[in-house]
C-alpha cells in the first residue's frame, strides 16, 4: 500500500512522534511541502494521501486511479474537491478538537494584548519615550477591565465554548449568535444584535456559503466604536478592506486576526499595513502548540487505522 504525506512541515517542526503512524503505514513517504504543480504526480500511485494545507482539486484527483483515502491533519477541508472525491468513491476524513486549548489560548492572547495596549506600552518603554517624556499618558492608550463587559461568540462549537469559558473566568457576560443561515435557537441572538451589544466579538464558525463575508462594512458599522473583533477561524469570514477602513477611521477599537482570505498572502492583503492602528495580525498559528500538533497526528493516525478496518471515524465523505 502506497501512502504519501504531502506537506508534513505544516504539522511538524521535527518535534513530533511518528512511530504509530509509521507502524501503520511503514512505506509512508514524507514530503516537507508539495507545490501545486507537483500534487498530481505525487499522488498518482498513492492509495492513501495525508495532507494538511495541500490543495487537492479535480484534475489531481482524477489522475490518482488508486486513491482510496484522503486523511487530513486539520479540521478544514475546503482545499479538497469534495464533489470529485465523492464521484471517485474516495473517502475523506479530518480531525476535530485537536487544537481547542491552543486556539483559545491564542484568541485570548490577542484579546489581552489589545485590551492592555501591550504593544503601545512596550514601544513607549523601549523607544526612549519613557526616559525622555516621563510617565506615559494613559489616556492616549486606554486600558479597560473585562469584568462586566460582553463577549460575543459567533460559532458555538468546541472552540467558541472554550473561549467563552475563559471569558466567564474574567467575569464577562457571554452572548451567542444564531448560526448564519440556520433557524434561530432560544437564548441566542441575531448577529446584528450581538454585534451591537458586544464589547468583544470572537469568530469561530467554519467558512461556508452562508458565512463567507460574514463581517463586512455593514456589520462593522453596527459594532461599538471601542469594540474588538477577533478572528481565529477563517479569513474569508471578514472583509479585509472594510476592517482596515474601520480601524483607520477609529470606528472600531481594535482587531486580532490570525487568518486571511489568502494564505500565504502572496497577492497582499489590506490588513498587512503596519500603519493600521490597534491591529494584531499573526500568520495562522493559533493551532500551533506542540501538544496540539501531536494530538492532530495521533488523531489522523486513528482515522487511517479505522478506515483500514472498514470504519468511518472522522469521515467527511
C-alpha positions, 0 to 999 in steps of 0.5 A, spaced: 500 500 500 502 506 497 501 512 502 504 519 501 504 525 506 504 531 502 506 537 506 508 534 513 512 541 515 505 544 516 504 539 522 511 538 524 517 542 526 521 535 527 518 535 534 513 530 533 512 522 534 511 518 528 512 511 530 504 509 530 503 512 524 509 509 521 507 502 524 501 503 520 503 505 514 511 503 514 512 505 506 509 512 508 513 517 504 514 524 507 514 530 503 516 537 507 511 541 502 508 539 495 507 545 490 501 545 486 504 543 480 507 537 483 500 534 487 498 530 481 504 526 480 505 525 487 499 522 488 498 518 482 500 511 485 498 513 492 492 509 495 492 513 501 494 521 501 495 525 508 495 532 507 494 538 511 494 545 507 495 541 500 490 543 495 487 537 492 482 539 486 479 535 480 484 534 475 489 531 481 484 527 483 482 524 477 489 522 475 490 518 482 486 511 479 488 508 486 486 513 491 482 510 496 483 515 502 484 522 503 486 523 511 487 530 513 491 533 519 486 539 520 479 540 521 478 544 514 477 541 508 475 546 503 482 545 499 479 538 497 474 537 491 469 534 495 464 533 489 470 529 485 472 525 491 465 523 492 464 521 484 471 517 485 468 513 491 474 516 495 473 517 502 475 523 506 476 524 513 479 530 518 480 531 525 476 535 530 478 538 537 485 537 536 487 544 537 481 547 542 486 549 548 491 552 543 486 556 539 483 559 545 489 560 548 491 564 542 484 568 541 485 570 548 492 572 547 490 577 542 484 579 546 489 581 552 494 584 548 489 589 545 485 590 551 492 592 555 495 596 549 501 591 550 504 593 544 503 601 545 506 600 552 512 596 550 514 601 544 513 607 549 518 603 554 523 601 549 523 607 544 526 612 549 519 615 550 519 613 557 526 616 559 525 622 555 517 624 556 516 621 563 510 617 565 506 615 559 499 618 558 494 613 559 489 616 556 492 616 549 492 608 550 486 606 554 486 600 558 479 597 560 477 591 565 473 585 562 469 584 568 462 586 566 463 587 559 460 582 553 463 577 549 460 575 543 461 568 540 459 567 533 460 559 532 458 555 538 462 549 537 468 546 541 472 552 540 467 558 541 465 554 548 472 554 550 473 561 549 467 563 552 469 559 558 475 563 559 471 569 558 466 567 564 473 566 568 474 574 567 467 575 569 464 577 562 457 576 560 457 571 554 452 572 548 451 567 542 449 568 535 444 564 531 448 560 526 448 564 519 443 561 515 440 556 520 433 557 524 434 561 530 435 557 537 432 560 544 437 564 548 441 566 542 441 572 538 441 575 531 448 577 529 446 584 528 444 584 535 450 581 538 454 585 534 451 591 537 451 589 544 458 586 544 464 589 547 468 583 544 466 579 538 470 572 537 469 568 530 469 561 530 464 558 525 467 554 519 467 558 512 461 556 508 456 559 503 452 562 508 458 565 512 463 567 507 463 575 508 460 574 514 463 581 517 463 586 512 462 594 512 455 593 514 456 589 520 462 593 522 458 599 522 453 596 527 459 594 532 461 599 538 466 604 536 471 601 542 469 594 540 474 588 538 473 583 533 477 577 533 478 572 528 481 565 529 477 561 524 477 563 517 479 569 513 474 569 508 469 570 514 471 578 514 472 583 509 479 585 509 478 592 506 472 594 510 476 592 517 482 596 515 477 602 513 474 601 520 480 601 524 483 607 520 477 611 521 477 609 529 470 606 528 472 600 531 477 599 537 481 594 535 482 587 531 486 580 532 486 576 526 490 570 525 487 568 518 486 571 511 482 570 505 489 568 502 494 564 505 500 565 504 498 572 502 502 572 496 497 577 492 497 582 499 492 583 503 489 590 506 490 588 513 498 587 512 499 595 513 503 596 519 500 603 519 493 600 521 492 602 528 490 597 534 491 591 529 494 584 531 495 580 525 499 573 526 500 568 520 495 562 522 498 559 528 493 559 533 493 551 532 500 551 533 502 548 540 506 542 540 501 538 544 496 540 539 500 538 533 501 531 536 494 530 538 492 532 530 497 526 528 495 521 533 488 523 531 489 522 523 493 516 525 486 513 528 482 515 522 487 511 517 487 505 522 479 505 522 478 506 515 483 500 514 478 496 518 472 498 514 470 504 519 468 511 518 471 515 524 472 522 522 469 521 515 467 527 511 465 523 505 
